[in-house]
Structures are given as C-alpha cells and as structure tokens.
C-alpha cells in the first residue's frame, strides 16, 4: 500500500563518510514509500514498521547529470500513522552515468544507505531530513568514491 510521496533536494555536503569528495553534487528526486507487512505497534500507537522506498531523480556534479533510480527497504520507528517517523534503510541504486569530472563511482550499480526523520506540518503534509549515501562499496576497485547527500523532503501522506 502506498504510504506517501515526497520531493527531495540536496542541502549540502561534500564529504563521503568523513572523507572529502573530489566533486560537489546536487540532487533532486521524487520518492514513494510503500508499506511492508511487518510491523509492531503498541496500544499507544508507537512502534516499529517496515516499508520500501522507490525513488527516481537527477544527480548533478562537475557539469554532468545522471538519472538515478533506487529501491531501499527500510525499518521505521515512530507513530503508527507515520506522521512522526525515523527510518533506516539499505538498498541499491542504478546510475545512468558513473563518472563526474575526476570523481568515479566505479559503475552504474551503487549501494544506497539512508536515514531519515519526518514530522507533520499541516494535515497530510510533512517535512523531513534525509541522509543518503551512494557507494559501490569497493566492488569496482579501491579508486572509486561515493557521495553523501543531506536532503530536505516535502512529504504528502495518503
């Protein structure tokens, strides 16, 4: 079941899990979260759930642009209605290009790690912060570099 959709854009960051990245990136995407059947919520309405996030968007760096498509299963913590939510996930992304100036992601297949926090602002609308990390995890050799993105989300819940 579709839980929400969001539009996201990069706020800042030019490090890759603590190291400096050779290029700076902008990112823009849309995402949709679908509920998975595994959850546990207390009578008070707080607990743990599961969902999968699909996204499609653009990654821009060094004058180059890539289409990025991702699928990330997530564990969620928060209210059963999903209005207040912290999530953690690990999945994969496909890039239409992997070379941006001097920075090489290593290949089109990337692992995607994410952590997000969402809060309600008005009726079904919410705001969120998301940390997104892309990396080939060394699969294509030791000379590849991923990217870390700090993103703002505007969320619409169904």
Phi, psi and omega in degrees: 000135178291124180264313182199166172232153180214154171248136185227150174214153183288137175267304181187168170132135176226031176243161176237098184043050174103338179264156176282135176272145181291333181235157175255141186239149167248148180219140177220131177203171171238146183225153175228132178253130178245131180293140171256162188282356185264115178201163172212122178232141179286172176299335178281354176091012180244146179172213186234142180219185179217148178204170174234134181253124173251137178220156173218137182187193182241141172240122182241134177197143178054036178077007180246152180231137177236145168277133180235127177239133182221157173223121186224109170292143184225150168258132181244148176232132178151208183281148183297329178282357176076004182291319175251121187209137168244132180227153177226136182208160175217130181202218182219162176221151174243129180254140175284341173213152182235000178249124178231102184059235180273354182266126181243119177284346175100333180174174183288333180274126179229147170278147181234124174247142182212151172216136183218160178223130181231144177224151178283150174236324180196117180049245182272000182269145177213169175238153179210162172244139178224132169262127181234130178237128174246136179197151173271003178056031177079005181300322182264020178110170186280353185261020179260153180228135177268202180214146172248135181232128171259120190234148173259137180242140167249122192244139170240119182264140178267000000 
